[in-house]
Amino acid sequence: MKVYNKSERIVRNRKIMLLAAIIASLLFGFIFFSNRAAAETNRQVYTYYTSYEIQPGDTLWSIADQFMGPDYTDKQDFISNIKSMNHLLDDDITAGNYLVIEYSSYDIL
């Protein structure tokens, strides 16, 4: 067993305290943020429908960026839903036409 002098013990104790503080901070952060994430997933999600006029330069991807809400995590799934609701066989859309868009929100509108 190694014998430490006074200055070596002080340095060693400070390293141990720093490590303990880092571990405690990580645990606190994990517990705090995991509870927030769980609370966010327990919120009520409301589904709405709107009619959207396709603008020049719009794509299904850009429309998904505007309307995709918390109930979708995959943009491709959201686009598939738009295509299905509007009976689209491919990704071609024309400016001036209208699409029915399903979107969701945590708020009651």
N, C-alpha and C positions, 0 to 999 in steps of 0.2 A: 504494500500500500504506500502510495506516494504521500509525502508530507509537504503541505503547501505553506509558504510563508504568508504573511498578512496581506500583502498586495496581490498575490496570486489568488487568495481566497476571495478578496473583494471583487476582482475581475470575474472569477468563476461564478460568484453569487449574482453579479449583475447579468451575466449571460443567461443564467438559469431564470432570473426574474423576467428578462426580455423575452425568452422563449415562452414562459408561462403567460405573459401578457399577449403575445401573438396568438397562442392557442386559444386563450379566452376570447379574444376579439373575433377569431374565425368562428368559434362556436356561437357566439352571440349573433354575428352576422347571418350565419346559416339558419339559426332558429328564427330570427326576426323576418328574414326574407322568405323563408319557406312558409311561414304563417300568412304573409301577405299574398303569396302566390295562391295558396289554398283558398283564401278569402275571395280572391279575384275569380277563381273558377266556380265558386258557389253563387255568384251573382246571377240574377235572372237576365236572360238574353231575350229581347223582343225582336220578332221578325216582321219586316215591312216589305212592301212591294212598291215600285215606282216605274213610271214610263220615262225612258231616257232617249232623247233625240241624239242620234249619232252625229258627231261633229267631224268636219274634215280633219284627217290625220288620226282619228281615234282608232284604236285597236282593242280587241278584247282584253289584252293585257293592261292597257292604260285605263280601261273602264273598270277592270278588277281592282286596280290601284285606288280608284276613287271610292268604290262601294264595298270592298271586302271588309267584313266586320269580324267580331271576336269569335263567331261560331265556325269560322273557316281558318285553318292553319296552312292549307296548301292552295296556292293560287290556281293551279291546274284544276282542282276540284271545283273551285268557284266558277271558273270559265266553263267547265263541263256543265254546271248547273245552268248558266246563262244560255248555253247552246241548247240544252234540253228544253228549257222553258220556252224558247223562241223557235224551236224546230229548225235549228241551223245544223247543216250537215258538215260544214267546215268553218274555218276561222274568217272567211270573207264577210265583211260588213260594208254597208254603203252609207255615206253621209246623207243625212236627211231622213233616213228610215228610223224607226223607233224600236227599242228593245224593252222588254219587261225585265226589270232587275229586282232580284230578291236581295235585301240587305238586312243587317241586324245591328242592334244597338243595345247598350245597357240602359238607355233612357226611354221613358215612355214619351212618344211624340204626339 
